[in-house]
Structures are given as C-alpha cells and as structure tokens.
C-alpha cells in the first residue's frame, strides 16, 4: 500500500458509510456461508441445502431496486448489458445483535432476507436475495464501499 491517503481518512469515510446505512438502511437478515471449503469437493453436484450459514439478524442495508437506466449503473461503476440488477450496499462492520462490533467478510453466495413491505411488486414472489457479484468503490488503493449485485435466491 502506498499510504498516499492516511489510513485514518479511509477509516473515517468507511465509518460515514456505516453511519448512513444505520440511519437510512432497512433491517434485513444476512446469511453468510461458513462451510464453503468443506463442500468444495462436491464441485458441480453442490445443492443449496449443502451450505450452512452464519445468521446475522437486523443488519442495516440499502437496496437500489433495478434502476430504469443502464447509464445510472455505469455511474455506479457497474457495466451490464441487457440486465438491470439489484444493487445492495452493506456495512463495513456488522453489529450482529451484540454490543461489540465485528469485522466480518461478506462472501459471494451470501444472501439477505428483506421484509416484505420493502420489496417492489416485481419481486414479491421471493424475499431472499443472493449476493452474486461485488462492485468496489475505491479511493486510490483502499476499498471504501462494497456494493453487491443481487438476484432473487433460488432454493
């Protein structure tokens, strides 16, 4: 790391993102797989029921339901063709129903369960959304905000 921008500045910007989510985000349940290495040997025969998850209740997140324009996605740094994904912003540090903050890596394959009242009518058949791709907003050589591309979860 070049340390061109002090780490304290990076941490302050990350904390402001978390404060914004805490103020305006909606409470969702986050499920992060914890046995990816154990079932990797199954290869193409992996089924959703093979995964076990760590559950984090009441995680605040901000969801941008499919925007009406691909130009809006390009401004976010996401380049897609013919699809308008769901964009989910999650905090850098999770407050997982405890008084202490935990720095937990959110993995590809995790999913969130959104309360039904916040889901648009296009997606009411499913309240669980899987995080399938990551979009990183960075500042020189540090990750500031991680946004995720989400799709309705298949069971």
C-alpha positions in Angstrom: 0.0 0.0 0.0 1.4 3.4 -0.9 -0.1 5.2 2.1 -0.8 8.2 -0.2 -4.0 8.8 1.7 -3.8 8.2 5.5 -5.5 5.1 6.9 -7.4 7.3 9.4 -9.0 9.1 6.5 -10.0 5.8 4.8 -11.5 4.6 8.1 -13.4 7.8 8.6 -15.0 7.5 5.2 -15.9 3.9 5.8 -17.4 4.9 9.1 -19.5 7.6 7.5 -20.9 5.0 5.1 -21.8 2.8 8.0 -23.5 5.7 9.8 -25.5 6.5 6.7 -26.7 2.9 6.5 -27.5 2.9 10.2 -29.6 6.0 9.7 -31.4 5.2 6.4 -31.0 1.5 5.8 -33.6 -1.2 6.3 -33.1 -4.1 8.6 -32.5 -7.3 6.9 -31.3 -10.7 7.9 -27.9 -11.6 6.4 -26.8 -15.2 5.9 -23.1 -15.9 5.2 -22.0 -19.4 4.2 -19.5 -21.0 6.7 -18.6 -24.3 5.0 -17.5 -23.4 1.5 -14.2 -25.2 1.9 -15.9 -28.4 3.1 -18.3 -28.8 0.2 -15.9 -27.6 -2.5 -15.1 -31.2 -3.3 -18.7 -31.8 -4.5 -18.0 -29.5 -7.4 -20.9 -29.4 -9.8 -23.1 -31.5 -7.5 -23.4 -28.8 -4.9 -27.0 -28.1 -3.9 -28.3 -25.1 -1.9 -29.1 -27.4 1.0 -25.4 -28.4 1.3 -24.5 -25.0 2.6 -24.7 -24.0 6.3 -24.9 -20.3 7.2 -24.0 -17.9 10.0 -27.0 -15.8 10.6 -26.8 -12.1 11.4 -30.2 -10.5 12.3 -31.0 -6.9 11.9 -28.2 -5.9 9.6 -28.9 -2.5 8.0 -28.6 -2.4 4.2 -29.6 0.0 1.4 -31.2 -1.6 -1.7 -31.4 0.0 -5.1 -34.0 -1.9 -6.9 -33.4 -2.2 -10.7 -32.8 1.3 -11.9 -34.6 2.4 -15.0 -31.4 3.3 -16.8 -28.1 1.5 -17.7 -26.5 4.9 -17.6 -27.2 5.1 -13.8 -25.5 1.8 -13.4 -22.4 3.0 -15.3 -22.2 6.0 -13.0 -22.1 3.5 -10.1 -19.3 1.6 -11.9 -21.3 -1.4 -12.9 -21.3 -2.3 -16.6 -24.0 -4.7 -17.7 -25.7 -5.5 -21.0 -29.4 -6.1 -21.2 -29.9 -6.6 -17.5 -30.7 -4.3 -14.7 -29.5 -5.8 -11.4 -30.5 -5.2 -7.8 -27.7 -3.2 -6.0 -27.2 -3.8 -2.3 -25.0 -1.7 0.0 -23.9 -3.4 3.2 -21.9 -2.0 6.1 -18.2 -2.5 6.5 -18.5 -3.5 10.2 -21.5 -5.6 11.3 -23.3 -5.0 14.6 -24.5 -8.6 14.9 -27.0 -8.3 17.8 -24.2 -7.8 20.3 -22.7 -4.7 21.9 -19.4 -5.3 20.1 -18.7 -4.6 16.5 -17.4 -7.4 14.3 -15.4 -7.1 11.1 -16.8 -9.9 9.1 -16.1 -10.7 5.4 -19.3 -11.0 3.4 -18.8 -13.7 0.8 -20.2 -14.3 -2.6 -23.1 -16.7 -2.2 -24.3 -15.0 1.0 -28.0 -13.9 0.9 -30.2 -11.4 2.6 -33.9 -11.7 3.6 -35.8 -8.5 3.1 -39.0 -7.6 4.9 -41.9 -7.9 2.5 -43.1 -4.3 2.9 -39.9 -3.1 1.3 -40.0 -5.3 -1.8 -41.4 -3.9 -5.0 -44.3 -5.7 -6.7 -41.9 -7.1 -9.4 -40.2 -9.3 -6.8 -42.9 -10.2 -4.3 -42.5 -14.0 -5.1 -39.2 -14.0 -3.2 -38.0 -12.2 -0.1 -34.4 -13.7 -0.2 -31.8 -12.2 -2.5 -28.4 -13.8 -3.2 -25.3 -11.7 -3.4 -23.7 -12.8 -6.7 -21.1 -10.2 -7.6 -19.2 -7.4 -5.9 -18.7 -3.9 -7.0 -16.0 -2.0 -5.1 -15.7 1.7 -4.8 -12.2 2.6 -4.0 -10.0 5.5 -3.2 -6.6 5.1 -4.7 -5.5 1.9 -3.0 -8.2 1.3 -0.4 -11.7 -0.1 -0.5 -14.2 2.4 0.7 -17.6 0.9 -0.1 -18.6 -2.6 -1.2 -21.8 -2.8 -3.2 -23.2 -6.1 -4.2 -25.2 -7.2 -7.3 -28.1 -9.3 -6.0 -30.6 -11.7 -7.7 -33.7 -13.4 -6.3 -32.5 -16.6 -4.5 -33.3 -20.0 -5.8 -34.0 -22.7 -3.3 
